């Protein structure tokens, strides 16, 4: 029996890509949920909106209503990342031994 290095590397790449995309989406949704709580919007609705629009479009719409949100947005991003790392671990790719 021969170990398939190419197959193992492809499987690792697929696994890591999926894991990082999962973390990225959760990060975006959590950021928007935290931001919504701070500005008085519906957190669930804003988190769901991340599946339909990019952050720039969402922020542009919110900025029209609430004014400049850049500092709050970055603050929520940092907090969301810290929360997710505490819950599911660091998204840094794992290296092969």
C-alpha positions in Angstrom: 0.0 0.0 0.0 1.4 3.4 -1.0 0.6 6.7 0.8 -0.8 9.2 -1.7 1.0 12.5 -0.8 -0.8 14.5 -3.5 -4.2 13.2 -2.3 -3.3 14.1 1.3 -2.2 17.6 0.3 -5.4 18.2 -1.8 -7.6 17.0 1.1 -5.7 19.3 3.5 -6.2 22.2 1.1 -9.9 21.6 0.8 -10.3 21.2 4.6 -8.3 24.4 5.4 -10.1 26.4 2.7 -13.5 25.4 4.1 -12.4 26.0 7.7 -11.1 29.5 6.8 -14.2 30.4 4.8 -16.4 29.3 7.7 -14.4 31.4 10.1 -14.5 34.4 7.7 -18.3 34.3 7.3 -18.9 33.8 11.1 -16.6 36.8 11.7 -18.5 39.0 9.3 -21.9 38.0 10.7 -20.7 38.4 14.3 -19.2 41.8 13.5 -22.5 43.0 12.0 -24.5 41.6 14.9 -22.3 43.4 17.5 -22.5 46.6 15.4 -26.3 46.4 15.2 -26.5 46.0 19.0 -24.5 49.2 19.4 -26.4 51.3 17.0 -29.9 50.1 17.8 -30.6 48.0 14.7 -31.9 44.4 14.6 -28.8 42.2 15.2 -30.3 39.1 13.5 -31.4 40.9 10.4 -28.1 42.6 10.0 -26.2 39.3 10.5 -28.4 37.7 7.8 -27.7 40.6 5.5 -24.0 39.5 5.3 -25.1 36.6 3.1 -26.6 39.0 0.6 -24.3 42.0 0.6 -20.7 42.8 1.2 -19.6 44.8 4.3 -19.1 48.0 2.3 -22.7 48.0 1.0 -24.1 47.3 4.4 -22.0 50.0 6.0 -22.9 52.5 3.3 -26.6 51.9 4.0 -26.1 52.2 7.8 -23.9 55.3 7.5 -26.7 57.1 5.8 -28.9 56.5 8.8 -26.4 56.6 11.7 -23.5 58.7 10.5 -19.8 57.6 10.4 -19.5 54.1 11.8 -15.9 53.3 10.9 -14.5 53.3 14.4 -17.4 51.3 15.8 -17.2 48.8 12.9 -13.4 48.2 13.5 -14.0 47.9 17.2 -16.8 45.3 16.6 -14.5 43.4 14.1 -11.8 43.1 16.8 -14.3 42.0 19.4 -15.9 39.4 17.1 -12.5 37.9 16.2 -11.6 37.6 19.8 -14.9 36.0 20.7 -14.7 33.5 17.8 -11.1 32.5 18.6 -12.2 31.9 22.2 -15.1 29.7 21.0 -13.7 27.8 18.0 -10.0 28.4 18.0 -7.5 30.4 16.0 -8.1 30.3 12.2 -4.4 30.2 11.5 -3.8 27.2 9.1 -2.4 24.1 10.7 0.9 22.9 9.3 1.7 19.4 8.3 4.1 17.8 10.8 
